[in-house]
Amino acid sequence: MQKYECQVCGYIYDPQLGDEEHGIAPGTKFEDIPDDWVCPDCGVSKEDFEAIED
């Protein structure tokens, strides 16, 4: 699955790990994350993430 990087702080969203601390189950694709989800490290929106090479 495609990983996504926060362009502000460098946090990597890995769909295999999800973000369980914030209600995102492992296996959740980035595009399936609710639009109100924010970066767990710096708080920016999904719009500030870009797909990265695996």
PDBQT receptor file of N, H, CA, C and O in Angstrom, charges set to zero:
ATOM      1  N   MET A   1       0.837  -1.190   0.000  1.00  0.00    +0.000 N 
ATOM      2  CA  MET A   1       0.000   0.000   0.000  1.00  0.00    +0.000 C 
ATOM      3  C   MET A   1       0.880   1.251   0.000  1.00  0.00    +0.000 C 
ATOM      4  O   MET A   1       1.983   1.258   0.547  1.00  0.00    +0.000 OA
ATOM      5  N   GLN A   2       0.372   2.286  -0.616  1.00  0.00    +0.000 N 
ATOM      6  H   GLN A   2      -0.524   2.281  -1.060  1.00  0.00    +0.000 HD
ATOM      7  CA  GLN A   2       1.076   3.561  -0.748  1.00  0.00    +0.000 C 
ATOM      8  C   GLN A   2       1.200   4.255   0.609  1.00  0.00    +0.000 C 
ATOM      9  O   GLN A   2       0.231   4.323   1.365  1.00  0.00    +0.000 OA
ATOM     10  N   LYS A   3       2.394   4.769   0.917  1.00  0.00    +0.000 N 
ATOM     11  H   LYS A   3       3.181   4.714   0.303  1.00  0.00    +0.000 HD
ATOM     12  CA  LYS A   3       2.613   5.555   2.128  1.00  0.00    +0.000 C 
ATOM     13  C   LYS A   3       2.520   7.037   1.770  1.00  0.00    +0.000 C 
ATOM     14  O   LYS A   3       2.720   7.426   0.619  1.00  0.00    +0.000 OA
ATOM     15  N   TYR A   4       2.217   7.847   2.768  1.00  0.00    +0.000 N 
ATOM     16  H   TYR A   4       2.056   7.531   3.702  1.00  0.00    +0.000 HD
ATOM     17  CA  TYR A   4       2.076   9.289   2.575  1.00  0.00    +0.000 C 
ATOM     18  C   TYR A   4       2.889  10.028   3.627  1.00  0.00    +0.000 C 
ATOM     19  O   TYR A   4       2.932   9.625   4.789  1.00  0.00    +0.000 OA
ATOM     20  N   GLU A   5       3.540  11.124   3.204  1.00  0.00    +0.000 N 
ATOM     21  H   GLU A   5       3.506  11.451   2.260  1.00  0.00    +0.000 HD
ATOM     22  CA  GLU A   5       4.386  11.896   4.101  1.00  0.00    +0.000 C 
ATOM     23  C   GLU A   5       3.816  13.292   4.315  1.00  0.00    +0.000 C 
ATOM     24  O   GLU A   5       3.396  13.960   3.371  1.00  0.00    +0.000 OA
ATOM     25  N   CYS A   6       3.810  13.718   5.578  1.00  0.00    +0.000 N 
ATOM     26  H   CYS A   6       4.151  13.175   6.345  1.00  0.00    +0.000 HD
ATOM     27  CA  CYS A   6       3.409  15.079   5.905  1.00  0.00    +0.000 C 
ATOM     28  C   CYS A   6       4.495  16.025   5.403  1.00  0.00    +0.000 C 
ATOM     29  O   CYS A   6       5.668  15.868   5.744  1.00  0.00    +0.000 OA
ATOM     30  N   GLN A   7       4.107  16.995   4.603  1.00  0.00    +0.000 N 
ATOM     31  H   GLN A   7       3.154  17.123   4.326  1.00  0.00    +0.000 HD
ATOM     32  CA  GLN A   7       5.069  17.929   4.020  1.00  0.00    +0.000 C 
ATOM     33  C   GLN A   7       5.515  18.999   5.017  1.00  0.00    +0.000 C 
ATOM     34  O   GLN A   7       6.422  19.779   4.724  1.00  0.00    +0.000 OA
ATOM     35  N   VAL A   8       4.887  19.040   6.181  1.00  0.00    +0.000 N 
ATOM     36  H   VAL A   8       4.151  18.407   6.418  1.00  0.00    +0.000 HD
ATOM     37  CA  VAL A   8       5.256  20.022   7.199  1.00  0.00    +0.000 C 
ATOM     38  C   VAL A   8       6.278  19.442   8.180  1.00  0.00    +0.000 C 
ATOM     39  O   VAL A   8       7.299  20.069   8.460  1.00  0.00    +0.000 OA
ATOM     40  N   CYS A   9       5.999  18.237   8.703  1.00  0.00    +0.000 N 
ATOM     41  H   CYS A   9       5.169  17.728   8.475  1.00  0.00    +0.000 HD
ATOM     42  CA  CYS A   9       6.871  17.693   9.757  1.00  0.00    +0.000 C 
ATOM     43  C   CYS A   9       7.577  16.392   9.390  1.00  0.00    +0.000 C 
ATOM     44  O   CYS A   9       8.485  15.964  10.102  1.00  0.00    +0.000 OA
ATOM     45  N   GLY A  10       7.171  15.753   8.282  1.00  0.00    +0.000 N 
ATOM     46  H   GLY A  10       6.434  16.101   7.704  1.00  0.00    +0.000 HD
ATOM     47  CA  GLY A  10       7.836  14.524   7.868  1.00  0.00    +0.000 C 
ATOM     48  C   GLY A  10       7.206  13.241   8.396  1.00  0.00    +0.000 C 
ATOM     49  O   GLY A  10       7.721  12.154   8.133  1.00  0.00    +0.000 OA
ATOM     50  N   TYR A  11       6.099  13.344   9.138  1.00  0.00    +0.000 N 
ATOM     51  H   TYR A  11       5.681  14.227   9.352  1.00  0.00    +0.000 HD
ATOM     52  CA  TYR A  11       5.396  12.144   9.612  1.00  0.00    +0.000 C 
ATOM     53  C   TYR A  11       5.009  11.279   8.412  1.00  0.00    +0.000 C 
ATOM     54  O   TYR A  11       4.530  11.787   7.399  1.00  0.00    +0.000 OA
ATOM     55  N   ILE A  12       5.218   9.978   8.536  1.00  0.00    +0.000 N 
ATOM     56  H   ILE A  12       5.608   9.564   9.359  1.00  0.00    +0.000 HD
ATOM     57  CA  ILE A  12       4.845   9.028   7.484  1.00  0.00    +0.000 C 
ATOM     58  C   ILE A  12       3.585   8.275   7.907  1.00  0.00    +0.000 C 
ATOM     59  O   ILE A  12       3.570   7.610   8.943  1.00  0.00    +0.000 OA
ATOM     60  N   TYR A  13       2.522   8.384   7.094  1.00  0.00    +0.000 N 
ATOM     61  H   TYR A  13       2.534   8.923   6.252  1.00  0.00    +0.000 HD
ATOM     62  CA  TYR A  13       1.340   7.556   7.328  1.00  0.00    +0.000 C 
ATOM     63  C   TYR A  13       1.538   6.256   6.565  1.00  0.00    +0.000 C 
ATOM     64  O   TYR A  13       1.636   6.245   5.338  1.00  0.00    +0.000 OA
ATOM     65  N   ASP A  14       1.596   5.166   7.313  1.00  0.00    +0.000 N 
ATOM     66  H   ASP A  14       1.516   5.175   8.310  1.00  0.00    +0.000 HD
ATOM     67  CA  ASP A  14       1.744   3.834   6.731  1.00  0.00    +0.000 C 
ATOM     68  C   ASP A  14       0.416   3.109   6.893  1.00  0.00    +0.000 C 
ATOM     69  O   ASP A  14       0.016   2.814   8.019  1.00  0.00    +0.000 OA
ATOM     70  N   PRO A  15      -0.283   2.813   5.787  1.00  0.00    +0.000 N 
ATOM     71  CA  PRO A  15      -1.592   2.167   5.886  1.00  0.00    +0.000 C 
ATOM     72  C   PRO A  15      -1.561   0.817   6.590  1.00  0.00    +0.000 C 
ATOM     73  O   PRO A  15      -2.560   0.405   7.179  1.00  0.00    +0.000 OA
ATOM     74  N   GLN A  16      -0.439   0.132   6.535  1.00  0.00    +0.000 N 
ATOM     75  H   GLN A  16       0.373   0.466   6.056  1.00  0.00    +0.000 HD
ATOM     76  CA  GLN A  16      -0.355  -1.163   7.222  1.00  0.00    +0.000 C 
ATOM     77  C   GLN A  16      -0.409  -0.990   8.741  1.00  0.00    +0.000 C 
ATOM     78  O   GLN A  16      -0.847  -1.891   9.455  1.00  0.00    +0.000 OA
ATOM     79  N   LEU A  17       0.037   0.169   9.231  1.00  0.00    +0.000 N 
ATOM     80  H   LEU A  17       0.393   0.901   8.651  1.00  0.00    +0.000 HD
ATOM     81  CA  LEU A  17       0.018   0.439  10.667  1.00  0.00    +0.000 C 
ATOM     82  C   LEU A  17      -1.207   1.224  11.098  1.00  0.00    +0.000 C 
ATOM     83  O   LEU A  17      -1.667   1.096  12.233  1.00  0.00    +0.000 OA
ATOM     84  N   GLY A  18      -1.743   2.048  10.178  1.00  0.00    +0.000 N 
ATOM     85  H   GLY A  18      -1.369   2.152   9.257  1.00  0.00    +0.000 HD
ATOM     86  CA  GLY A  18      -2.870   2.914  10.515  1.00  0.00    +0.000 C 
ATOM     87  C   GLY A  18      -2.438   3.972  11.519  1.00  0.00    +0.000 C 
ATOM     88  O   GLY A  18      -1.259   4.315  11.606  1.00  0.00    +0.000 OA
ATOM     89  N   ASP A  19      -3.390   4.480  12.265  1.00  0.00    +0.000 N 
ATOM     90  H   ASP A  19      -4.348   4.202  12.194  1.00  0.00    +0.000 HD
ATOM     91  CA  ASP A  19      -3.154   5.456  13.329  1.00  0.00    +0.000 C 
ATOM     92  C   ASP A  19      -4.161   5.145  14.422  1.00  0.00    +0.000 C 
ATOM     93  O   ASP A  19      -5.079   5.923  14.684  1.00  0.00    +0.000 OA
ATOM     94  N   GLU A  20      -3.972   3.994  15.056  1.00  0.00    +0.000 N 
ATOM     95  H   GLU A  20      -3.227   3.362  14.844  1.00  0.00    +0.000 HD
ATOM     96  CA  GLU A  20      -4.954   3.502  16.026  1.00  0.00    +0.000 C 
ATOM     97  C   GLU A  20      -5.201   4.479  17.169  1.00  0.00    +0.000 C 
ATOM     98  O   GLU A  20      -6.310   4.545  17.699  1.00  0.00    +0.000 OA
ATOM     99  N   GLU A  21      -4.196   5.224  17.546  1.00  0.00    +0.000 N 
ATOM    100  H   GLU A  21      -3.295   5.171  17.116  1.00  0.00    +0.000 HD
ATOM    101  CA  GLU A  21      -4.343   6.201  18.621  1.00  0.00    +0.000 C 
ATOM    102  C   GLU A  21      -5.396   7.256  18.287  1.00  0.00    +0.000 C 
ATOM    103  O   GLU A  21      -6.005   7.848  19.178  1.00  0.00    +0.000 OA
ATOM    104  N   HIS A  22      -5.600   7.482  16.980  1.00  0.00    +0.000 N 
ATOM    105  H   HIS A  22      -5.106   7.001  16.256  1.00  0.00    +0.000 HD
ATOM    106  CA  HIS A  22      -6.573   8.471  16.532  1.00  0.00    +0.000 C 
ATOM    107  C   HIS A  22      -7.730   7.841  15.748  1.00  0.00    +0.000 C 
ATOM    108  O   HIS A  22      -8.390   8.516  14.959  1.00  0.00    +0.000 OA
ATOM    109  N   GLY A  23      -7.971   6.540  15.972  1.00  0.00    +0.000 N 
ATOM    110  H   GLY A  23      -7.434   5.992  16.614  1.00  0.00    +0.000 HD
ATOM    111  CA  GLY A  23      -9.153   5.878  15.431  1.00  0.00    +0.000 C 
ATOM    112  C   GLY A  23      -9.038   5.354  14.012  1.00  0.00    +0.000 C 
ATOM    113  O   GLY A  23     -10.051   5.009  13.404  1.00  0.00    +0.000 OA
ATOM    114  N   ILE A  24      -7.812   5.284  13.462  1.00  0.00    +0.000 N 
ATOM    115  H   ILE A  24      -6.989   5.564  13.956  1.00  0.00    +0.000 HD
ATOM    116  CA  ILE A  24      -7.624   4.773  12.108  1.00  0.00    +0.000 C 
ATOM    117  C   ILE A  24      -7.036   3.367  12.203  1.00  0.00    +0.000 C 
ATOM    118  O   ILE A  24      -5.890   3.194  12.619  1.00  0.00    +0.000 OA
ATOM    119  N   ALA A  25      -7.820   2.374  11.819  1.00  0.00    +0.000 N 
ATOM    120  H   ALA A  25      -8.750   2.515  11.481  1.00  0.00    +0.000 HD
ATOM    121  CA  ALA A  25      -7.413   0.974  11.953  1.00  0.00    +0.000 C 
ATOM    122  C   ALA A  25      -6.306   0.607  10.967  1.00  0.00    +0.000 C 
ATOM    123  O   ALA A  25      -6.237   1.166   9.873  1.00  0.00    +0.000 OA
ATOM    124  N   PRO A  26      -5.431  -0.341  11.358  1.00  0.00    +0.000 N 
ATOM    125  CA  PRO A  26      -4.437  -0.847  10.409  1.00  0.00    +0.000 C 
ATOM    126  C   PRO A  26      -5.128  -1.365   9.152  1.00  0.00    +0.000 C 
ATOM    127  O   PRO A  26      -6.197  -1.970   9.220  1.00  0.00    +0.000 OA
ATOM    128  N   GLY A  27      -4.501  -1.118   8.009  1.00  0.00    +0.000 N 
ATOM    129  H   GLY A  27      -3.632  -0.626   7.954  1.00  0.00    +0.000 HD
ATOM    130  CA  GLY A  27      -5.074  -1.541   6.738  1.00  0.00    +0.000 C 
ATOM    131  C   GLY A  27      -5.930  -0.475   6.068  1.00  0.00    +0.000 C 
ATOM    132  O   GLY A  27      -6.447  -0.698   4.974  1.00  0.00    +0.000 OA
ATOM    133  N   THR A  28      -6.088   0.695   6.716  1.00  0.00    +0.000 N 
ATOM    134  H   THR A  28      -5.668   0.876   7.605  1.00  0.00    +0.000 HD
ATOM    135  CA  THR A  28      -6.901   1.773   6.153  1.00  0.00    +0.000 C 
ATOM    136  C   THR A  28      -6.098   2.558   5.129  1.00  0.00    +0.000 C 
ATOM    137  O   THR A  28      -5.059   3.134   5.454  1.00  0.00    +0.000 OA
ATOM    138  N   LYS A  29      -6.582   2.582   3.884  1.00  0.00    +0.000 N 
ATOM    139  H   LYS A  29      -7.425   2.114   3.620  1.00  0.00    +0.000 HD
ATOM    140  CA  LYS A  29      -5.927   3.357   2.837  1.00  0.00    +0.000 C 
ATOM    141  C   LYS A  29      -6.037   4.843   3.183  1.00  0.00    +0.000 C 
ATOM    142  O   LYS A  29      -6.994   5.279   3.823  1.00  0.00    +0.000 OA
ATOM    143  N   PHE A  30      -5.036   5.608   2.745  1.00  0.00    +0.000 N 
ATOM    144  H   PHE A  30      -4.258   5.254   2.225  1.00  0.00    +0.000 HD
ATOM    145  CA  PHE A  30      -5.024   7.045   3.035  1.00  0.00    +0.000 C 
ATOM    146  C   PHE A  30      -6.290   7.723   2.531  1.00  0.00    +0.000 C 
ATOM    147  O   PHE A  30      -6.868   8.563   3.221  1.00  0.00    +0.000 OA
ATOM    148  N   GLU A  31      -6.719   7.356   1.327  1.00  0.00    +0.000 N 
ATOM    149  H   GLU A  31      -6.250   6.673   0.767  1.00  0.00    +0.000 HD
ATOM    150  CA  GLU A  31      -7.907   7.995   0.760  1.00  0.00    +0.000 C 
ATOM    151  C   GLU A  31      -9.189   7.652   1.521  1.00  0.00    +0.000 C 
ATOM    152  O   GLU A  31     -10.204   8.328   1.355  1.00  0.00    +0.000 OA
ATOM    153  N   ASP A  32      -9.152   6.604   2.355  1.00  0.00    +0.000 N 
ATOM    154  H   ASP A  32      -8.327   6.054   2.490  1.00  0.00    +0.000 HD
ATOM    155  CA  ASP A  32     -10.324   6.215   3.140  1.00  0.00    +0.000 C 
ATOM    156  C   ASP A  32     -10.352   6.836   4.532  1.00  0.00    +0.000 C 
ATOM    157  O   ASP A  32     -11.313   6.650   5.279  1.00  0.00    +0.000 OA
ATOM    158  N   ILE A  33      -9.295   7.576   4.883  1.00  0.00    +0.000 N 
ATOM    159  H   ILE A  33      -8.514   7.727   4.277  1.00  0.00    +0.000 HD
ATOM    160  CA  ILE A  33      -9.256   8.268   6.178  1.00  0.00    +0.000 C 
ATOM    161  C   ILE A  33     -10.242   9.441   6.108  1.00  0.00    +0.000 C 
ATOM    162  O   ILE A  33     -10.313  10.123   5.086  1.00  0.00    +0.000 OA
ATOM    163  N   PRO A  34     -11.000   9.680   7.178  1.00  0.00    +0.000 N 
ATOM    164  CA  PRO A  34     -11.942  10.817   7.168  1.00  0.00    +0.000 C 
ATOM    165  C   PRO A  34     -11.216  12.138   6.887  1.00  0.00    +0.000 C 
ATOM    166  O   PRO A  34     -10.059  12.313   7.269  1.00  0.00    +0.000 OA
ATOM    167  N   ASP A  35     -11.902  13.052   6.224  1.00  0.00    +0.000 N 
ATOM    168  H   ASP A  35     -12.841  12.910   5.913  1.00  0.00    +0.000 HD
ATOM    169  CA  ASP A  35     -11.300  14.324   5.845  1.00  0.00    +0.000 C 
ATOM    170  C   ASP A  35     -10.912  15.189   7.042  1.00  0.00    +0.000 C 
ATOM    171  O   ASP A  35     -10.074  16.080   6.908  1.00  0.00    +0.000 OA
ATOM    172  N   ASP A  36     -11.504  14.942   8.203  1.00  0.00    +0.000 N 
ATOM    173  H   ASP A  36     -12.186  14.218   8.312  1.00  0.00    +0.000 HD
ATOM    174  CA  ASP A  36     -11.168  15.755   9.371  1.00  0.00    +0.000 C 
ATOM    175  C   ASP A  36      -9.981  15.206  10.165  1.00  0.00    +0.000 C 
ATOM    176  O   ASP A  36      -9.612  15.771  11.195  1.00  0.00    +0.000 OA
ATOM    177  N   TRP A  37      -9.377  14.102   9.690  1.00  0.00    +0.000 N 
ATOM    178  H   TRP A  37      -9.676  13.643   8.853  1.00  0.00    +0.000 HD
ATOM    179  CA  TRP A  37      -8.171  13.561  10.326  1.00  0.00    +0.000 C 
ATOM    180  C   TRP A  37      -7.032  14.555  10.133  1.00  0.00    +0.000 C 
ATOM    181  O   TRP A  37      -6.931  15.205   9.092  1.00  0.00    +0.000 OA
ATOM    182  N   VAL A  38      -6.176  14.665  11.148  1.00  0.00    +0.000 N 
ATOM    183  H   VAL A  38      -6.258  14.137  11.993  1.00  0.00    +0.000 HD
ATOM    184  CA  VAL A  38      -5.020  15.554  11.058  1.00  0.00    +0.000 C 
ATOM    185  C   VAL A  38      -3.748  14.782  11.390  1.00  0.00    +0.000 C 
ATOM    186  O   VAL A  38      -3.798  13.726  12.020  1.00  0.00    +0.000 OA
ATOM    187  N   CYS A  39      -2.624  15.312  10.965  1.00  0.00    +0.000 N 
ATOM    188  H   CYS A  39      -2.583  16.170  10.454  1.00  0.00    +0.000 HD
ATOM    189  CA  CYS A  39      -1.334  14.703  11.250  1.00  0.00    +0.000 C 
ATOM    190  C   CYS A  39      -1.180  14.553  12.762  1.00  0.00    +0.000 C 
ATOM    191  O   CYS A  39      -1.354  15.529  13.492  1.00  0.00    +0.000 OA
ATOM    192  N   PRO A  40      -0.856  13.351  13.249  1.00  0.00    +0.000 N 
ATOM    193  CA  PRO A  40      -0.732  13.142  14.687  1.00  0.00    +0.000 C 
ATOM    194  C   PRO A  40       0.450  13.897  15.308  1.00  0.00    +0.000 C 
ATOM    195  O   PRO A  40       0.467  14.132  16.516  1.00  0.00    +0.000 OA
ATOM    196  N   ASP A  41       1.426  14.274  14.494  1.00  0.00    +0.000 N 
ATOM    197  H   ASP A  41       1.412  14.084  13.512  1.00  0.00    +0.000 HD
ATOM    198  CA  ASP A  41       2.599  14.962  15.033  1.00  0.00    +0.000 C 
ATOM    199  C   ASP A  41       2.468  16.483  15.032  1.00  0.00    +0.000 C 
ATOM    200  O   ASP A  41       2.871  17.137  15.994  1.00  0.00    +0.000 OA
ATOM    201  N   CYS A  42       1.902  17.058  13.951  1.00  0.00    +0.000 N 
ATOM    202  H   CYS A  42       1.575  16.526  13.170  1.00  0.00    +0.000 HD
ATOM    203  CA  CYS A  42       1.892  18.527  13.880  1.00  0.00    +0.000 C 
ATOM    204  C   CYS A  42       0.503  19.132  13.688  1.00  0.00    +0.000 C 
ATOM    205  O   CYS A  42       0.350  20.349  13.793  1.00  0.00    +0.000 OA
ATOM    206  N   GLY A  43      -0.519  18.307  13.406  1.00  0.00    +0.000 N 
ATOM    207  H   GLY A  43      -0.394  17.318  13.320  1.00  0.00    +0.000 HD
ATOM    208  CA  GLY A  43      -1.887  18.792  13.362  1.00  0.00    +0.000 C 
ATOM    209  C   GLY A  43      -2.372  19.378  12.046  1.00  0.00    +0.000 C 
ATOM    210  O   GLY A  43      -3.462  19.949  12.000  1.00  0.00    +0.000 OA
ATOM    211  N   VAL A  44      -1.581  19.252  10.956  1.00  0.00    +0.000 N 
ATOM    212  H   VAL A  44      -0.696  18.788  10.994  1.00  0.00    +0.000 HD
ATOM    213  CA  VAL A  44      -2.060  19.771   9.673  1.00  0.00    +0.000 C 
ATOM    214  C   VAL A  44      -3.031  18.781   9.035  1.00  0.00    +0.000 C 
ATOM    215  O   VAL A  44      -3.102  17.622   9.443  1.00  0.00    +0.000 OA
ATOM    216  N   SER A  45      -3.773  19.242   8.038  1.00  0.00    +0.000 N 
ATOM    217  H   SER A  45      -3.715  20.184   7.706  1.00  0.00    +0.000 HD
ATOM    218  CA  SER A  45      -4.806  18.409   7.410  1.00  0.00    +0.000 C 
ATOM    219  C   SER A  45      -4.214  17.417   6.409  1.00  0.00    +0.000 C 
ATOM    220  O   SER A  45      -3.028  17.456   6.082  1.00  0.00    +0.000 OA
ATOM    221  N   LYS A  46      -5.090  16.529   5.936  1.00  0.00    +0.000 N 
ATOM    222  H   LYS A  46      -6.054  16.497   6.201  1.00  0.00    +0.000 HD
ATOM    223  CA  LYS A  46      -4.698  15.537   4.927  1.00  0.00    +0.000 C 
ATOM    224  C   LYS A  46      -4.142  16.186   3.665  1.00  0.00    +0.000 C 
ATOM    225  O   LYS A  46      -3.325  15.588   2.964  1.00  0.00    +0.000 OA
ATOM    226  N   GLU A  47      -4.582  17.400   3.376  1.00  0.00    +0.000 N 
ATOM    227  H   GLU A  47      -5.246  17.885   3.946  1.00  0.00    +0.000 HD
ATOM    228  CA  GLU A  47      -4.146  18.097   2.171  1.00  0.00    +0.000 C 
ATOM    229  C   GLU A  47      -2.646  18.368   2.161  1.00  0.00    +0.000 C 
ATOM    230  O   GLU A  47      -2.063  18.618   1.106  1.00  0.00    +0.000 OA
ATOM    231  N   ASP A  48      -2.025  18.319   3.336  1.00  0.00    +0.000 N 
ATOM    232  H   ASP A  48      -2.499  18.116   4.193  1.00  0.00    +0.000 HD
ATOM    233  CA  ASP A  48      -0.590  18.588   3.442  1.00  0.00    +0.000 C 
ATOM    234  C   ASP A  48       0.260  17.329   3.355  1.00  0.00    +0.000 C 
ATOM    235  O   ASP A  48       1.450  17.355   3.671  1.00  0.00    +0.000 OA
ATOM    236  N   PHE A  49      -0.347  16.228   2.928  1.00  0.00    +0.000 N 
ATOM    237  H   PHE A  49      -1.313  16.206   2.672  1.00  0.00    +0.000 HD
ATOM    238  CA  PHE A  49       0.377  14.969   2.748  1.00  0.00    +0.000 C 
ATOM    239  C   PHE A  49       0.568  14.682   1.268  1.00  0.00    +0.000 C 
ATOM    240  O   PHE A  49      -0.280  15.025   0.445  1.00  0.00    +0.000 OA
ATOM    241  N   GLU A  50       1.695  14.045   0.936  1.00  0.00    +0.000 N 
ATOM    242  H   GLU A  50       2.384  13.767   1.605  1.00  0.00    +0.000 HD
ATOM    243  CA  GLU A  50       1.955  13.630  -0.435  1.00  0.00    +0.000 C 
ATOM    244  C   GLU A  50       2.394  12.184  -0.442  1.00  0.00    +0.000 C 
ATOM    245  O   GLU A  50       3.064  11.719   0.481  1.00  0.00    +0.000 OA
ATOM    246  N   ALA A  51       2.007  11.470  -1.500  1.00  0.00    +0.000 N 
ATOM    247  H   ALA A  51       1.463  11.848  -2.249  1.00  0.00    +0.000 HD
ATOM    248  CA  ALA A  51       2.407  10.082  -1.668  1.00  0.00    +0.000 C 
ATOM    249  C   ALA A  51       3.921  10.024  -1.829  1.00  0.00    +0.000 C 
ATOM    250  O   ALA A  51       4.529  10.890  -2.459  1.00  0.00    +0.000 OA
ATOM    251  N   ILE A  52       4.516   8.985  -1.248  1.00  0.00    +0.000 N 
ATOM    252  H   ILE A  52       4.022   8.282  -0.737  1.00  0.00    +0.000 HD
ATOM    253  CA  ILE A  52       5.971   8.792  -1.375  1.00  0.00    +0.000 C 
ATOM    254  C   ILE A  52       6.259   7.403  -1.940  1.00  0.00    +0.000 C 
ATOM    255  O   ILE A  52       5.424   6.501  -1.870  1.00  0.00    +0.000 OA
ATOM    256  N   GLU A  53       7.447   7.254  -2.497  1.00  0.00    +0.000 N 
ATOM    257  H   GLU A  53       8.125   7.987  -2.554  1.00  0.00    +0.000 HD
ATOM    258  CA  GLU A  53       7.873   5.960  -3.013  1.00  0.00    +0.000 C 
ATOM    259  C   GLU A  53       8.063   5.003  -1.847  1.00  0.00    +0.000 C 
ATOM    260  O   GLU A  53       8.582   5.387  -0.799  1.00  0.00    +0.000 OA
ATOM    261  N   ASP A  54       7.647   3.774  -2.028  1.00  0.00    +0.000 N 
ATOM    262  H   ASP A  54       7.226   3.462  -2.879  1.00  0.00    +0.000 HD
ATOM    263  CA  ASP A  54       7.765   2.764  -0.992  1.00  0.00    +0.000 C 
ATOM    264  C   ASP A  54       9.173   2.251  -0.872  1.00  0.00    +0.000 C 
ATOM    265  O   ASP A  54       9.447   1.387  -0.039  1.00  0.00    +0.000 OA
TER     266      ASP A  54
